[in-house]
């Protein structure tokens, strides 16, 4: 069929022409609506994904001391910095106190043992008495063991705080190796 035959057919049968016109208009309207609905669904999915990503990113914001490279390795030296055992022990105190503060813990006392049994092999040890929320203990231990410099938990004693079951008192024995003097 060629175009002149179609025109003569539609001119002869006006009802068929009107039905064809209405069918084509409905087809175009349906196609436009379907495309618009798909675009809106895609936009809603993108907005939802963006909100989920923003929630996840805000939930896992890491402080500078816990920053990691793309490979998941913590940034920084694995050893305590400091030319003397006293300076290295001060760095250990600073590291543990900062970790306790990040989980809203209260450090009640701390004691550094520079002359301990591991001192000859370059280790500095310290004992901390920390009070914190029960739910924060895991975050504290992860922060200490996964960050830099490498810190090892030698002793862990956990007791509930009397009168407050949501808080606990933690005695934490920590050691870290200091960089050997050059």
N, C-alpha and C positions, 0 to 999 in steps of 0.2 A: 504494500500500500504506500502510496506517495501522499505528500501533503495536500495537493489539490483535491484528491478524492476524499480525504478526511474532512476538509473544509466543506465540501459539497454535502457530505453525509451529515455533519453537524448543523449545516444551514437548513437541511430538510427536516431533521428531527431536533427541534429546539429543546425538548425535554431531556433528550440524551446529552445535549450540550450543557444544559444546566446541571445535570447530575454529574457529568464529567468535571465541570468547573468546581462544584461543591466538593467532590471527592479529592481533587487536587489540592484545594485550599485546606481541607481537613488533614490531608497527608502532610502538607507543609507545616500546619499548626502542630500536629502530633510530633513531627520530627523536631521542631523548634522547642516544644515543651520537654521532650525527652532529653534533648541536649542540655537544656537549661537545668533540669533536675540532676543530671549527671555532673554538671559543673558545680552546682551547689553542694552535692554530696561530697565531691572531691575537696571542695573548699572547707567543708565542715570536718572532714577527716584530717586535713592538713592543720587546721586550727586545734583540733583535739590532740594530734600528735605533738604540736608545739607546746601545748599546755602540759602534757605528760613529760616532755623533755625538760621544760622549765622547772617542773616540780622535782624531777630527779636530779637536775643540776643544782638546785638550791638545797636539796637534802644532803648532797655529798660534796659540798664545798669544802675543800681541804685548805687548812692554813698553810702559810708559806713553808713552815718547818716540816709539813707532811707532804709537800709537793712531790710528784713523781714524774718520771719521764714517760714517753709513749710506751716503753717496754715494761712499765710497771715497777721499775727499780727506783727506790727513794734517792733523792738528790742529796749529796753531801758526802763527807768522809765517813767511813765505817768506824773510825777510831775517834776517841776523845782527843780534842785539840788541847795543847798546853805543854809547855816545856818542862814543867815540874808536876809532881803528883798532886800538889795543892791546887794548881790551876786546873788540872784535869778533873779533880774531884769537884771543883766549883762548876765546871761545865756539866758534869753528871747531875749535880743538884739542880742546876738551871733546867736541864732537859726534863727531869722527872717532875719538878714543880710546874713547869709549863704544861706538861701532859695532864697533870692533875687539875690544873686550872681550866683546861679546855673541856673537861667533862664535869665542870662545876664541883670539883672536889675541894675539900679543905685539908690542907697539910697541917697536921697537929704537931709533928716533930720529925726531925731528920738527923741522922748521925752518919758521918763518913768514916770509913775505916781504911786509912791509907797504909797502915802497917799489917794488914790482914794476911791470911795464908796465901792468897793469890797475888800479893803485891810483887813478889819476885818475878812473876811471869808477865808483869806489866798491867795487871788488872787493878781497877779502883772499885771498891765496894761501898755501898751505902744502904742504910735501913731507913725506911720511911713509914710513918704512921699517918694514914690518910683516912678521912671520913668522907663518904660519897654515897650517892643514891645507888640502890641495888642494881638498877638497870644500866648504870654507867661503868660497872667493873669491866665488862668485856671490852668496851670502847677504850678504856684506859690501858688494859693489857695489850690490845692490838696496837694502839698508838706507840707504846713503849717498844714492843718487839718488832714492829714492821718499819719503824722510822730509822733515821740516821742521827747520830752514830748508833751502831749496834749496841743494844742494851739487853742484858740477859736477866731474867727473873730467877733468882736463886731460891727465894723463900716467899711463900704466899700464905698468910693466915687471915682468914675472914671471919668476923664475928658480927652479929647484929647489934645495933645500938640499942641500949635498953630504953624502952618506952617509944621507940620509933622503928617499926618493922620495915619501913621503906628505905632506911639508911643503914649503912654498914661501916664498920671500922676495919680497915685493911692494914696489916703489917706486911710491908713489901721489902724483900731483900733484893737489891739490884747490883749488878756488876757490869762493867764495861772496860774494854781494853783501851789503854792510851797508846798513842803513837810513840814508838821507840825514839829516844833521843838520837839525833844525828851526830 
